[in-house]
Amino acid sequence: MPIDPELLRAQCARTLARTDFPALGAKYEGKVRDCYVRDGRRTIVVTDRISAFDRVLGTIPFKGQVLNQIAAFWFERTRDVAPNHVLAVPDPNVMVGRECGVVPIEFVVRGYLTGVTSTSIWTTYAKGERVYCGHRLPEGLRKHERLPRPLLTPTTKAEQGAHDELTSRDEILARGVATAELYDRAEALVLRLFAEGQQWAEKQGLILVDTKYELGLDADGQLVVVDEIHTPDSSRYWYLDSYETAMRAGADPKAMDKEYVRRWFIEQGYKGEGRAPAMPDEVRCEAARRYAETYERITGLAFVPDPSEPQARIRRNLGLD
């Protein structure tokens, strides 16, 4: 069901850009999520902030609600594939999970030769490089082509405002970031999750192109999936029915993710350096429409937005009043 354009325009004035809930514990602010930790519980408030090029670039109406509810869907669906941190989802923008020790690696899994950033696998390949994050790539691949097999291409975890850096299994082991046993266990887990994600996405008429996973360790040393999973922020989706047509035409596949926002900024001449241009409301609303559509395509359910003032609603639903 298409989301009401008038509702989207009105919501541009009441997006959730910042949070301040000290009663929830110590606050850790990420690019999109504000995390509060107390008594072994992590309360994740998913804001409406949008990031690209490792920069926060504004807000998108209802984005936090979409991301949080897609993550909740996937955490439940993959519970038998890998343990996760979820304890409760008390508000459209909030997820409560158990606190875990962080594995300091971004586990990026890629299924296709694509991307627009300077460090993307396609950009690197187009420059003639044939080894990417320790993986040797065959000659003769085309842009957007499916890779012979999904690849784990890890990156470092950068502080906000800094850039994640490409790395490899050998570099991670050499720097002592993780042991071989832990890395290999994590690789097997994320590849299982990616396979599950691709299979379900195909049933829904989508291609899960690439994604990133955040992993933690619980008190028993068990790997646990944390933060988010297979959302439009952490993942790239294409429409399955138009992929082959786009490939034959040498065109970009039709996307269902924040690539729309990235491309708008690139068209304005912005690629992550200097001051970013402000997004007009029509771009924000189109991005919101795409996020809501992604929710509906992935879950098969109608997206029902809650347009109430988010700060007051969260306080009420979490019993902070």
N, C-alpha and C positions, 0 to 999 in steps of 0.2 A: 504494500500500500504506500503510494507516494506521500511524503511528509508535506504538510501544508506550508507553502512558500511564505505566507503571511506570518505563520508561527516562527519560521526560521528567521525572518527579518526582525521580528520583535525580540527574539532571543539573543540577537547580536548585542543587545544592550545589557544583558544579564548573564553573560557567560561566567564560568568559574575560573578565574585567572590565578587567584592566590587563596591559601587557607591559613587559618591560625586557630588551632585547637590544642592548646597546651595541656589540657586535662588528659589527652591521649598519650602523652609521653614526649620523649625527645624527638625533635623534628629533623628529618633529612629530606631536603628538597632536590628532586631530580628535574630533568627537563620537562617531564609531563606529570609525574606522580609525586605527591607529597606523602612521605612515610612517617608514621609516628610509632615509636617503639616503647613498650612498657610491659614489664612482667611476662616476658617471653612471647608477647603477641605483637605483631606488626599490623597496624591499621594503614591501609593504602587508600588515599583519596586520589582518584583519577581526575585531574583537572581538565579543562577544555584547551589547555595550551597545546600548540602544535610546534614540533621541532623538525628541522631539516638542516643539512649541512652542519650538524652538531650545534645548532643555534635555536633558541626559542624565537619564533617568528610571529606570534600573535595567538588568537584564540578562535576556535570553531564552535558554533552552537551545538550543544548536545554531544560533542565529541567524547567527553569523559564518560557519559552514560553508555554510549555505544561501545567504547573500548572495554569498560568494566564488565558489561553484560556479555560481550563476545568472549572475553577471557573466562568468565564464569562458565559459559557453555562448554568451552574447550577443556577446561580443567575437569569438569564432570565427565566429559566424553572420553578423556584420555587417562582417567584415574586408574584403569587396569593396565595401561601401558607404562606409566611411570608415576611414582608418588608425587603429590604436590602439597602445597602449604595451606590450602584453603580451609578455614574454619567456619566462616559465615560471610554472607553478602547482605548487610543490613540496610543498604541504601543504593539507589541506582549508580552512584558515583563511588561507592566504598566497598572494599573487600578487606576482611580481617583474616590474617594467616598466622601460623606459628613462625616465630623468629628462627632463622637458620644461619649458620656461618656461611659467608659469601665465598663462592669460588670466583676468583678475580679474573674471569675470562668471559668475553662475549662469544657465545657458541653460535656462530652464523652458519647456516646450512643453505647451500645454493643448488638449485636444480636446473637452472638455465643460464646461458651465457648472455647476461644483460646488465643494465645499469647505466646511469648517466654521470655519476660522480667521478672525480679524478682517480679514485682508488677502486672503482668497481671492476669486477672481473672482465666485463666487456671492454672497458677503456684500456685496461692493461693488455688484454689480448690484441686489441686493434693496434697497439703500439709495437706489436711483434714479440712481446714476452710470452713465453710458453710454460713458465712455472709460476703458479699463483698459490701463495700460502703453503708452499711445500708440495703442491700437486702438479704433476706434469700434464699439460693439456695437449690433445692431438692437433695436428694441422688441419686446416680446411673447414673449421667451424664457422657458422654464420651468426650474426647478431640475433639474439633471442632464441637460438637453437637450444634444444634440450641437451644437457650434458650427458655423457655416457653413463654417469652415475652421480647421485647427489654427493656433494663435497662439503665437509666441515672446513670452513675457512675462518679460523678464530681471529679475534681482535683483542687488543688490550681494553681495559675498562678505564676510560678517561674521566677526569673530573668535569663538572659542568663548565662549558665554555672552551674546553680543550677537545682535540680530535682523537677519536679512537684510532689505534694504529694496527695495520695488518700484521699478523704474525703467523707462526706455524707451530706444528707439534714439536719439531726439533728445537726451535727458539724458546718455546715455553719450558721444555725440560731443561735446556741449558741455563736458563735464568732462574730455575728453581721455583717457578710459579706454581707448578703442579708436578706430581710424580707421574711416571709412565702409567702406572696402574690406575690412578685416578683419571688421567686424561683419556685413556682407552675405554674406561668404564663410561665416562661421560659421552664420548663419541658414539658408542654403541646405543646409549639411551636416546640421544638427540636424533640419531638417524632413524630409530624406531618411531619416535614422535613425528618426524617429518613424513615418513611413509604413511602413517595413520592420517596425518593432515592432508596429504595429497589424495589419498583414496577417498576420504570424505568430501573434499572439495570437488573432485571430479563428479561425484554423485550429484552435487549441487550445481553443476554446470560451470565450475570454476577451475582454474589452475593455481595451485599454491606454488609460486615461483621460487621464492626464497624467504627465509625467516631468521630470527635470532632467538635464542633461549638464554634465560638466566637460571643458573643452578646454585643450590645451596647444599650444605651438609647438616644433617640433624645430629642430635647428640650421640647416635649410634654409628655415625659415619656413613649413613645412607644418603645417596644423592636425591635431592628433592627439587622439583620444578617450582620456581618462585616468580613473582612479579607479574608477568602476563604470558599469554601463549596464543600464537596464530591470530593476533589482532591486526587491523590495517596499519597500525603504527609499527609493529615489529615484523610485518610480513608484506610481501608483494603478491597480489592476486591479479590474474588475467581472466577474461571471459573465454571459456573453452570453445564456444561455437564460432568465434571469430578469429581464433589463433591461426589456423591454417591459411585462411584468406589473407591475413596480415603478412604472414611469412611469404606467401607467393607474390605479394605486391611489394615486398621489401619495406613494409610499414611497421610502425610500432604496434604491438598488440593492445587492444583496448584494456585499460587497467581499472581495478577497483581498489585503489589505495591512495596514500598521500602523494604518489608520484604526480598527481594532478597539481598539487600545491608546489612541489619542487619545480615542475616545468614552468609554472607561472612565474616563479622567481627568476628562473633562468632566462625566460623571455624578457624580463625587465633588466637583464644584464647582471643579476646578482647570483653569485655562486658560493656564498658563505663568508666573503671577506668584506670588511667595512660595514657601513650602516645599511640595514635591510629596508627596502621600501615597505610602506604600510599596505596591508591587504585591503582592498575595497570590500564592502559588505557583499557584493554579488559573488566575489570569489569565495568568501567565507561561507556563504549560503550554499553554493554549488559543492564545496568540499563537504559540508554537513550532509547534503542530500546523498552524496556518494558514500559517506560513512554509514548512514542509516540503511541504504540499499545493501551495503556489504553485510550488515547484521542480518537482514532479512534473507539474503541469498545463502548465507552460511548456515543459519539456524532453521530456516523454513518458517520462522515466526514473524509476525508483524512487530515492527519497532514502535513502542508506545512511549513517547518522550514525556518526561515530567517537567513542565515549564515553570514550576515554582522556584522562588528565589533559593539558590542552592545552599548558601551558607546556613540559613535558618532551618531548611529541611534536614540537612545533615546533622545539625546540632540536635534536632528533635528526634531523628531516627536513631541516633547513637546515645540518647539519654544524657546529653550534655547541658540541657537547659536547667 
